[in-house]
Amino acid sequence: MVIVSQDLHLGVTTDHAKFASQTYDYLIVGGGSAGLVLANRLSANPAYTVGVIEAGQYLPDEPLINVPGLFGHSLGNASLDWNIATTLQPGIHNRSLPQPRGKVLGGSSALTYHNYNRGSRQEYDSWAELGNEGWNWDSLFPYFTKMDNVVPGEVGFLPGLNQKPGLANVLDGATSGPVAVGYNNNDTAITPWVKEWHQSWLNNGAYMNADPEGGNSTGMTITARPVDPVKGVRVYATNAYLEPVMQRKNLFVLTGAEATKLYFDQNSLPANINNVTASQLVATGVEYGTPLNVTQRNHAKANIEVILSAGSLKSPQLLELSGVGNKTLLDSLNIKTILNLPEVGENLQDHLEWNQDYLLKEGAPYETWDVYRNDPARDKAAWAEYAANRTGVYNSSPATLGFFPLQTFPDAFNVSELVTELDKEFAAANVSAIRKKQFQIQRRHLVEGQVTQLEVAFLAKGGIAHSNYPVIPGRSYLTAITFFLRPFSAGSVHINNTNPFSAALADPNYNQFSLDWKVGALWTKFARKVMLSNPIGQWIERPVQPSADTDTLEEWDDFCREWTISVWHPVGSTSMAPREIGGVVSNKMVVYGTKNLRVVDAGSLPINIAAHTVATIYAMAERMSDIIINDRRTTVLNQSIRDNIGKNKK
């Protein structure tokens, strides 16, 4: 729905020129997970205008977004996804991996697989340890609670889990936030296979955690999911944060517009582009356009701040196109450097994932979701059930996740040996100051064994694993999914031309260090052992991908490099850190060398967390909203004091 009034009030517009006719106090680039949180909170005061520039469209009735059971189907859809891919990666057989990013109002929160969780206390505390005063678990926890509205799940699905999942969050007060959170159950086709899966993992050293959101995220549990328990639809930034306040007369959202350049007050340009600490560059607006008409540009103006929330792969691109970045790179593209900030686009971090599928014996005791693929009549009935009651497989999502330190499985990992090799490789590597500080923190977490390094997930269906073996018609499968969430490798994202409508070069530098590939290989191998153990193993006919004869570390490594995919959690490309170690933004997420330009998105996360990132992005943006409002109030108060002093002198 597009609502445009004569004064541009009341909602969303696609009129580029009309949007440019208004001047905004806060101009936000990117209407995604962070941008719409900011838009909601900053527009709560009607005295201040907020404008949002979003490249995608407003699609409130899109089934690929709304229907939970269609998770994954939106990836690669040009109406929803930027379709970015990495550069060729030597560490994974010279392959390029897709990096799906949401190109739709709501951003990547519209594309997730509904996995909604937090990291552990130590992970958030590490941001403060890195030098970001005020960013830790204690400062973020109130925002996790503020933003959620939790309906606890049910007990009885998982062995050893006797407390309702989410109950602790409710007792903490997470009952009135904009993000509705629920859990899978029988009404969402959880299937008894989940219980069998969990018991096999418990038999192999895993453990349960009834409260993974309380500061210790390790263990297995039923996964929280941002799906409305009543409406049975995805909850994402658009329907959680924007739609409830779209009638505000001071909130304006432009869709179908790609930001192409930042404007700065020419009088604020630094005399010395290398003296970042002395620079006081003032952002005044944003140029935007569309690839459908590359010669037409419009310019929206900002009175107070410009805030980049375009995401970790897009915000660095816009900075570099605007002359803020590495002078050597910008010179090579004939872009005038107005602020030499070489760390823009550096420190890009990501998670990797491996999928294995297993063919079930015929006559296995429980159905899988494959019955809906195998039987069109069952699938038709499932759609009818969802339409009528919002129940069944089309209101389903991955039901269970597990998070563990390496030390949980001593038979699989020799941590001392892995760390000794890592130390040698890192000492020989040419890495930045921020990477050295990160290494110290991550290494300590790895050795102490209290923080998640590994993740495992499960789906009672086939066709998920990337494979040379197509699913067999009429047969059923199980899929085991493994992740490494604290890799030491890091890369970059940079422009290689001046076309604002082309993608920047995303180079995550996967498997830079041996520990990363060895953990991946050892973890997927261990998951094979669990899948073939009872009780779940008794029903498996054979492994499919990788094949049953995959055995040695070298063979598992070859599988992992050939078939890995990204988990699509890129962070760190505009890292929040002290300037002296290579930070791009301050602890208030203000770009160093500027007075009023912030980057508030996943790029500002300095160290990746061992979790699916959307909940952390929401909480980060919630806290940043309060910081921005407090800065504004302080500025207004100081100006009032100065004005009163001036009057008294007269």
N, C-alpha and C positions, 0 to 999 in steps of 0.2 A: 504494500500500500504506500502510495506517495501522497503526502499531504503538504500542500504549499498554499499559504495565504498571501495576501497582498504585502504583508510585512515580513514574509518568510517565516512566520511563526508556526508552531504546532507540528513539529515532527521532522520528516525526512524529505529531501528534495534531490532531484538530479539536475537542477538548473544551475550550471556553473556560473553564469554571469550574475544571477540573482544572489547567489551565496557571496560572491565577491563584492556586492554592493553594501554589505554589512561589515562593520569593524568589530572585532571580537576582543574581549579582555584576555581570554585564553583560547589559543588555537591549537588543537590537538590533531596530529597527523597519525591516522590509524584508528579505525573504530573496531578494535579487537578486544582481546581479553583484558588488557590493561587500559586501553583508551576509553572504553565505555564505562569502566569503574570511575575513572577520572571525570568523565563527562557528567555522570550522575552526581558525584559528590561536589564538584566545583560549581555546578549550576544550582545547588540547593539554595544558595543566596541569590535572590532575584535581582540584586543590584549589579550582578556581574554576568556578562554574556560569554557563552562558551560555544565555539564552533568546532566541529569534527569533520575532517576530510578523510573519506574512506574510498579505496579503489574499487571494492566490490559493490554488490547490489544488496538491497534490503529484500530478503526472501523469507518472509515469516511463515509461508505455507509450504516450504520445500520439504518433501518427505525424506530426502536424503539427509537432511539435517535433523528433522524432528523425530523420526521413527527410530527408537533405540536399536532395534534388531537389524537395522541397515548399516550399522557401524562398519566403516571401511569402504563402503560403496561410493562415497563422495570423492575419494582420493583420485586425482588425475582428471577430474571433471573440471573443465576450463571455466565453468560458471561459478565454481566454488574454490578452486585451488590455483595458486600461482604457478604450479608445475615447475618448480625450481629443481634442479639436479646438481649434485656435487661435480667438481672436476674429477678427472680420472684419478683413482686412488691406488698408488702402488702397493699399499698394505693390504688390499683385498683383491688381488689379481688384476689390478689396473681397471677396475670397474668404476662406473659412475652410479651413485645411488640417488633415487628420488628423495627430495626433501619437501614433502607436502606442507604448504603454508596456506592458511585460510584467506582467500580473496573474496570475502563476503562480509557483510556487516555482522560482527561477532567474531571475526578472525578465526584463528585456529581452534578456539573453543567450540566452533561449529563442526569441527571435523574429528574430534577426539574419539577414542574407543570407550569413553565413559569411565575411564579409570581415574579416581579422584582420591588423592592421598597426600600426605605431608611427609617431609623428611624427619630425621631425628634432631633432637635438641643440639647436639654437637655440630651438625652441619650448618645450622643457622648461626650458631655462636662463632663459627669459623669466619663468617663475614666480618664480624667485629674484630676478631683476631687479625684479620688481614689489614685492619686499619680503618674500618668503616664504623665509627662510633655510633651507637644507637641501634645497630642492626644485629639482632640476635633473637634467640627463641622467645625470651621474655617480652621483647617489644613486638613480636609478630603474633604471638599466641592470642592476644585479645582480638586481633583482626580476623584470624581464622574463626574464632567464635562468633564475632559480629556478623560475618558474611554468610554463615550457613544457617539453614533451617532443616534440621535433621529429623527424620522419622526413623526410629530404630528398626532394625531387621528382626528376623525370627531366629530362634535357636533350633537345634536338632539337625542341621544340615551338615555340620562338620564335627568330627570326633574331637572331644576335648574342649569344645567351645560352648560353654554353658551360659554365658552372658550375652544378652542381645547386642549385636553389633551396632555401634552408634549410641548406645545408652550413655556412655561416659560423656560424649559430646553434648547430649541433651542436658545432663546434669550440670555441665559447665555453662550452660546458657545458650547453646547454639540452636535456638528455636524460633528466631524471628528475622533471620537474614534474608537477603534476596535470592540466595542460591539454595534451591530445594534439593535435598540429598536423601536418597533412599538406598535400598539393598535388594539384591535378587532373592527370590523365594520360589515356591511352587507356582505362584501365579505368573512368574516370568520364566518358566521352563528351565529351572536350575539343573535338573536331572540328577539321579543318584550317582552318576559317575563322579561328581565332585567329591562326594564322601569317600569313594574308593581311591581317588587320586590323593586326597589328603592323608588317608591312612597309610598309603604306600610311602609318602614322604615322611610321616611320623616314624615309620618303621626304619627309616634310613637316616635319622638324626635331626629332622626338622622339629619345630615346636610351634605352638599356637600363641596368638596374642589377641586378647579381647579388646584392647584399646591401643591400636597402632597410631592414633592421632594425638596421643598424650605426651609426646616427646621421645618415645622409643618406638620407631616404626618397624623394627625387626619382628620376624615371625610371620605366621600364616593366618589369614582370616577371610571372611566374606568381604568383598571389596565395596567400599562406598562408591556410589555413582550419582552424578548430577542428572538425575531423571526425576521428574515430578511424580511422586507416588500416587497422586490422584489422576492427573491428566495423562500420565503415561507417555510424556514427550521429553526430549532432551531439554535440559536447562543449560543455557549458555549465556554469554555476555549480553546478547541482544534482549532476550526475554527476561533475564534476571535484572539487568542494570539500566537498559535504555527504555524499553517499552513502558514500564511503570511510570516514567517521568517524561514521556515524549510530549506531553501537553504543556510543559513549561515554556513560557514565552521568551525565556532567555537562553534556550538551548536549540542549536541549529546543527543539523547533520546533512552533509553533502555526500552522496554516493556516486559511484562511477567516475571518480576523479583521482588520478594518480599524482601525488606530490612530485614535483620535478626539480625544485630549487628552493633554498631558504634565502630570505632577504635580510640584510643587516643595515643598521644605521651607518651610513658612510662616515659620519663623524666619530664613530666608535672603533673604526678599523685600527688595529694596533700598529704603531710605528715599527715595531720589531715583531715579525710573525713568529719568531722562535721564543720570545719571552712570554710564555703562556701564563705564568703566574701574575704578570703585570697587566695582561690584557683584560679589557672590560667590554668585550664585543656585545652589542645589543641586537637581538633578533627582532625584526619588525613585521615579518609576514612570511607567507608561503606561496610559491607559484605552483600551479597545478594544471593538468590537462588530461588528455586521453589519447591512447595510441590510434584511435579511430580518426583523429584529426591532429596530426603531430605539429601543425603550425599554429594551432589555436591555444593560447595560454590565458589563464586568469590569475589574479593575484589577490589573496585575502590578507588583510592586515590584522596585526595583534597589538593591543595596547600594553599588556602586562607581560605575558609569557607565550612562547612557542614550546610545545611539548611533543617530542617524537615518541610515538608508540606504534611504530610501523613494524616492529619485530626485529629479531637479532640478525636477519639477513637483509632487511630493507633500511633500517635506520642508519647503519654505517654507509650504505650506498648514497643516501640523501645527503649526509654530511660531506662525503667526498665530492659529490657533484657540486656542492655549494662552496668548495674551497677549504673545508676543514678536514685535515687528514695529513697523511705523509707527503711532504713536499716533493720528495723524489718521484713518487707515483703520480702526483698531480701534475708535475712538470712534464712528465712523459706523455700526458694526455692534453697538454696545453690548457690546463685549468689553473686559473690564478689562485695561488694559496693565500688565504687571508688569516689562517691560523695553522701553524705547523704542529700537528698533533699525531705523531707517527703511530700511536697505538690504536687509533680508530680502525676497526675491523679485525684486530688481532685477538688472540686468546679465545677463539671459537671452540667450544666444547660440545660434544654430543654423546648420546648413548647408542649402543649397538644391540641387535636382537637376532636370535636364531630360532627357526621353527622346525620342529620335527613332527612327522605324522606317522600314525600306526594303524594298520588295518585290523579291525576287530574280527574275531571269529564269528561265523554265522551262528545264530542261536545265542548270542550274548544276551544277558538277562535284562538289559535296559536299552531303551531307545536313545539315539543321539539326534542332534539337530539335522543329521543327514537325511532323516526320513522326509523332511520337507523338500529336499533336493530330489529325492528318489520318487516321490509320489505327488504329482501335481494336484491331486484332489486334497491331500493333506495340507499342502501349501495354501490352496485356495481357502480351506476352512480356517487355517491359522490367520490369514488376513482378515477374514470375516470376524473371528474372535477378537482380534485387536481393534478393529473398527467399532465393534459393539461394546466391548468391555475394557479395552486397553490392557488386556492380559495376553499371555501366551508368548511364543517364541519371538514375535515382533516387538515385544516389550522387554527383550532380553539383552544382556551385555555380558562381557567376561565376568564371571561370578567370584573368582577367587584369585588372589595374588599372594606370593610369599617373598619375603625380603630377609636376606641373611648376610652376616659377615662370613668371610672365607673360613674362619676357624670353626664354624658350625659343622663342617664336613671335613674332618682331618684326613680321612682316607682319600679325599679328592685333591687336597691342596697342601703343599709344603710351603707355608707362608714364608718361612725363613729363607728358603732357597729362592723363592720368587723375588723377595725384597733385596737380597744380596745382588742378584743380577740387575735389578732395577737401579740400585744405587750406582753401579758401575756405568750403566748406560746413561743415566741422567748426568753424572759427573762429566761425561765426555760430550754431552750435548750442548749446543749453543742456544741457551734459552734466556728469556727476559727476566727482569727482576721480579715481576709479578708471578711469573711461572715458578721461580725459585721459592717464593713464599708459599704459593699454593702447594708445591711439592712437599714442603715440610709439614704442612697441615694434613694433606691427604695421606702421606706416608705414615704419620702418627696414627691417624684413624684406622688405616689398614692394619698396622701392627697391633694396636690395642684390641681390635676385634669387637668393638661395641657398636659400630656403625655399619649400616647396610652397604654391601658391595655388589651383591647378586640379587637378581629377581627371577622368579619363575611364575608362569601363568599357564592356564589350561583352558582348552575349548573342546567341547564334546561334539566335534564335527571335523570333516576333512576339507581339503581344498584351500587351506590357509597357507600351508608351507609352500614356498617357492620351490619348484621341483620339476624334474624331467619326467615325472611319473604322474600322468593324469589320474584323477579319481576313477575308481571302477564303478560303473552304473549299478545301482541297487545295493551297494555295500556301504558299511559305516566305518568311521574312523575316529580316532582321538588325536588331538594335537597338543604337544608340549612346547612351550615357548620359554626360552631362556634369554636373560639380559645381563650385560655387565654395565653397572650404573656409575662406577667411579673410575673410569679409565684415566690414565695419566697423559695420554696424547691430546694435543690441541693444535688447531690450525688457524685459518683466517677466512675472511670474506672481503673482497675488494672489487671495485669497478675495473674494467679493462677497456672501456670506451666512454664516450660522453652522452650516449643515448640513454635518457632516463627511463625509457620503457623496456630496456633489455635487462636481463637478470645479471646481478653481480656474480663473480666467481666464488663459489662457496667451496672451500678446501678444508674439511675437518681434520685431515692428516691422520686418518685412522691407522691404528697399529704402529704408531711411531716407536713405541717401546715394546719389548718382548713380553713384559708382564701382561699387556692388554690382550695380545693374541693367545697367550698361554692360558690365561683365565677363561677366555671364551671357549677354547677347545676343551679344557678340563671340565668346565661347567656343563657344556652340552653332552659330553661323554658321561658325566655323572647322572644327568637327567635320563639318559638312556637306561642306565642301571636301575633307576627308580621305576621307570615305566615298565620294565620287564620283571619287576618284583611284585609279589602279592601284597594286597589282594587284586590290584588292577591288572597285573601282568598275566594272570591266569586266563584273561579274556582276549589277549592280544594274539593274533595269528602270526604277524611279523611286522618288523619295522619297514617302512617304505622309504622315507627320506630323513636321514641318509640310510643307505642300505644296511642290511644286517651284518655285513662283513666289515663295516667301518670299526676299527679297533684301536690302532696305535695313535699316539698323540699327533703324529705327522698326518695321519689320515683325517682325524678330527679337525686339525688345523686347516687342512685343505678344504674340507667341507665348510668350515666357518668362513673362510675367506671368499669362497665361491658363492655362498648363499646368504651371507649376512644382509640384513637390511637395517636402515636407521630406525630408531624409535621416534625420530622427529622431535627431539628436545634440544635444539641448538640454543646455546646461551653464551654469554661472556664477551661478545664482540664489541661492546662499549662498556667495559668492566667498571664497576664502582670500586674504587680503590684510591689510596693516596696518590697524588700526582708523582711523588718521587719514586714510586715503584712501577709506574706505568698506567695508572688509572686514567680513564677517559672522562668519567663523571665523579663528582664528589659524593659524600654520604647523603646529600640532598638531591642527588642525581642531576646536578647542574653540570653541563659540559665545561670542563676547565677552560679558562680564557674567555668565558662568556658570562654575562650577568643574568640572563633570563631564558636560556635555552636548556631544556632538560631532555634526557632520554629515560623514559619510564616504560621499559618492556623487558623481555627475557635477556636482551643483550647486556643489561646492567647487572645481572647476576654474576658475581665474580668467580664463583666456584659452583659447578653443577651439583644438584642435589640428587640423592638416591631415591627419586620419586617421580611420578608423572607430574609435569610442571604446572598445570593450569591452576591448581589451588594455591600454589605459592605465588604465582603471578597476580591472582586476585588479591591475596593478602598484602603483597608488596605495594600494589596500586592503591589499596585502601589506606595503608599507612602513609604513602606518598601524598595522597589527597589531603590528609591532615597536616602534613608538613607544609604543603603549598599554601593551604588556608592560613596556617599559623604565620608563615612568612608574609603573607599579604596583610594580615592584621597587624603584624609588627611594623611593616612599612607604613601603613595608614596611621598607626598610633604615633610613630616617630615624626611623620609629616605634620600631624596635628600639633604635636609638641613644638616643632620648629615654627609653625605658623603662629601659635600663641606667644612664643618668645618674641617673634617679630612684631606682633601687635603691642606687646608690653613695652618694647623699646621705643615704639612711636609715641 
